Amino acid sequence: MKQLLNRFLLPFLCLFLAGALPAAAEVKAPDVLVRDVTNEVLEIVRADKAIQAGDTRRVIDLVDAKVLPHFDFRRMTMLAVGRDWRQASPEQQSKLTDAFRTLLVRTYSNALTQYRDQRIEFRPSRFAPADTRVQIRTEVIQPGAQPIGIDYMLEKGEQGWKVFDVIVAGVSLVTNYRSSFGQEISRGGIDGLIKSLEERNRTLAEQHGLQQAESARGA
């Protein structure tokens, strides 16, 4: 199941959010926002030769610029850490949030370069105009494989709609990380988890650098 999350999660976070609307624009209903932005960004990805060639740096830059403002990474980190979040000092909470955000971006950004013939179907979403928390359901349709359900959990606050969890094939992103985070904290406390996340981020950064070098040589 973790491989399934790794393969499908962030590519479609990126597709959903990479074309985010300007802050001054009228706030759309969450289902309309997901559909419109996804369709727009799919066209960009299909046409971007650098992404198709495997340029992970380009994808990471895209995510950094477009995704981060539309996710509530602090809340996602708090949910992933669970009850141990209360043990963390404000400085530790900030470091955890930064490290978890970097991990998500670096872990999954390479998968976006693998996008080819998948398409997204948008399932009916039920919510009232006054609702401030909604679940938007989609399916990834792949040639020769079973569809993969990807649901976005969004909450509306003062800054508009923000994603606080993503559910891939019935598995919550934050719940998926909670077990491993708990084990790290049991071994080394909050600082141990921060150190572990930072080490994983360094490893992923090195891997991305190697992939870019190989891609450049192949060109």
C-alpha positions in Angstrom: 0.0 0.0 0.0 2.9 2.4 0.7 4.2 1.8 -2.9 0.7 2.7 -4.1 0.8 6.0 -2.2 4.3 6.7 -3.4 3.3 6.1 -7.0 0.1 8.0 -7.2 -0.2 10.6 -4.5 1.8 13.7 -5.1 1.5 13.7 -8.9 -2.2 14.3 -8.6 -1.7 16.8 -5.7 0.5 18.6 -8.2 -2.0 18.3 -11.0 -4.8 19.5 -8.7 -2.9 22.5 -7.4 -0.2 23.5 -9.7 -2.4 25.9 -11.6 -3.8 27.5 -8.5 -5.9 30.6 -9.0 -4.6 34.0 -7.9 -5.5 35.0 -4.3 -7.6 37.9 -5.5 -9.8 35.7 -7.7 -13.3 34.7 -6.6 -13.3 31.6 -4.5 -14.7 28.6 -6.4 -16.6 25.7 -5.0 -14.1 23.0 -4.0 -15.3 20.5 -6.6 -15.2 23.1 -9.4 -11.7 24.2 -8.3 -10.4 20.6 -8.3 -11.9 19.9 -11.8 -10.9 23.1 -13.5 -7.3 23.2 -12.2 -6.7 19.5 -12.8 -7.8 19.8 -16.4 -5.7 22.8 -17.0 -2.6 21.4 -15.5 -2.9 18.0 -17.3 -2.5 20.0 -20.5 0.6 21.7 -19.2 2.2 18.4 -18.1 1.4 16.7 -21.4 3.1 19.6 -23.3 6.1 20.1 -21.0 9.0 18.2 -22.6 11.3 18.8 -19.6 8.9 17.0 -17.3 8.3 14.2 -19.8 12.1 13.8 -20.0 12.4 13.3 -16.3 13.5 16.7 -15.1 12.7 16.3 -11.4 14.2 19.7 -10.5 11.6 21.3 -12.8 8.8 19.4 -11.0 10.1 20.3 -7.6 10.2 24.0 -8.6 6.7 23.7 -9.9 5.5 22.2 -6.6 7.4 24.7 -4.5 5.9 27.6 -6.4 2.3 26.4 -6.8 1.4 23.7 -4.3 2.7 24.9 -1.0 0.3 27.9 -0.6 -2.7 25.6 -1.0 -1.9 22.9 1.6 -2.1 23.2 5.3 1.2 21.4 6.0 1.2 22.3 9.6 -2.1 20.5 10.2 -1.0 17.6 8.0 2.1 17.3 10.1 0.2 17.5 13.3 -2.2 14.8 12.2 0.7 12.6 11.0 2.6 13.0 14.3 -0.6 12.4 16.4 -0.6 12.8 20.1 3.2 13.2 20.2 2.7 16.6 18.6 1.9 18.1 22.0 5.3 17.1 23.3 7.0 19.2 20.7 8.1 22.8 21.4 7.1 25.5 18.9 10.6 25.3 17.4 10.3 21.6 17.0 6.9 21.8 15.5 8.2 24.3 12.9 11.1 22.0 12.1 8.8 19.0 11.8 6.5 20.8 9.5 9.3 22.0 7.2 10.9 18.6 7.1 7.6 16.8 6.4 6.7 19.2 3.6 10.1 18.7 2.0 9.7 15.0 2.3 6.4 15.0 0.5 7.6 17.2 -2.3 10.9 15.3 -2.8 9.4 11.8 -2.4 6.7 12.1 -4.9 7.8 14.8 -7.4 9.7 12.3 -9.6 6.4 10.4 -10.1 4.9 13.3 -12.0 7.6 12.8 -14.7 6.0 9.3 -15.3 2.6 10.8 -16.3 1.6 9.6 -19.7 -1.8 8.3 -20.5 -3.7 8.5 -17.2 -6.9 10.5 -17.0 -8.9 11.8 -14.1 -12.6 11.3 -13.6 -14.4 13.4 -11.0 -16.9 11.6 -8.8 -20.1 13.2 -7.4 -19.4 15.2 -4.3 -22.1 16.0 -1.7 -21.8 19.1 0.4 -23.8 22.1 1.4 -22.9 25.7 0.5 -22.3 26.4 4.2 -20.0 23.4 4.7 -16.4 24.3 5.6 -15.0 20.7 5.3 -15.5 18.6 2.2 -14.2 15.5 0.5 -13.7 15.7 -3.2 -13.6 12.3 -4.9 -11.7 11.5 -8.1 -10.4 8.4 -9.9 -7.2 7.9 -11.9 -8.0 5.8 -15.0 -5.0 3.9 -16.3 -4.8 1.8 -19.4 -4.7 -1.9 -18.5 -5.1 -1.4 -14.8 -7.7 -0.9 -12.2 -8.8 2.7 -11.4 -7.2 4.3 -8.4 -9.4 6.4 -6.1 -7.9 9.7 -4.9 -10.0 11.8 -2.5 -9.0 15.3 -1.4 -10.0 16.5 2.1 -10.3 20.2 2.1 -11.2 22.8 4.8 -12.3 26.4 4.2 -10.7 29.0 6.4 -9.8 32.7 6.3 -7.4 32.0 3.4 -9.8 29.9 1.4 -9.9 26.1 0.7 -6.8 24.1 1.8 -6.0 20.5 1.6 -5.3 18.8 4.9 -5.3 15.1 3.8 -5.4 13.0 0.7 -6.8 9.5 0.6 -5.4 7.1 -2.0 -7.2 3.8 -2.5 -8.9 4.2 0.9 -5.6 5.0 2.7 -5.1 8.4 4.4 -1.7 10.1 3.8 -1.5 11.3 7.3 -2.5 8.0 8.8 0.0 6.2 6.6 2.9 8.2 8.1 1.6 8.1 11.7 2.9 4.6 12.5 6.5 5.2 11.3 6.6 8.6 12.9 5.5 7.0 16.2 8.3 4.5 16.0 10.9 7.2 15.3 9.7 9.2 18.3 9.8 6.1 20.5 13.4 5.5 19.6 14.7 9.0 19.6 12.0 11.5 20.7 10.9 14.5 18.6 14.4 15.4 17.8 15.0 11.9 16.5 12.1 12.2 14.1 13.3 15.5 12.9 16.8 14.1 12.3 15.4 11.1 10.5 13.2 13.2 8.2 16.1 15.6 7.4 18.4 12.6 6.6 15.7 11.2 4.2 15.4 14.5 2.6 19.2 14.8 2.0 19.2 11.3 0.4 16.3 12.2 -1.9 18.0 15.4 -2.9 21.1 13.5 -3.8 19.0 11.0 -5.8 17.3 13.8 -7.7 20.7 15.3 -8.5 21.9 12.0 -9.9 18.8 11.5 -12.0 19.1 15.0 -13.5 22.8 14.4 -14.3 21.9 11.1 -16.1 19.1 12.8 -18.0 21.4 15.6 -19.1 24.0 13.1 -20.4 21.3 11.2 -22.3 20.1 14.4 -24.0 
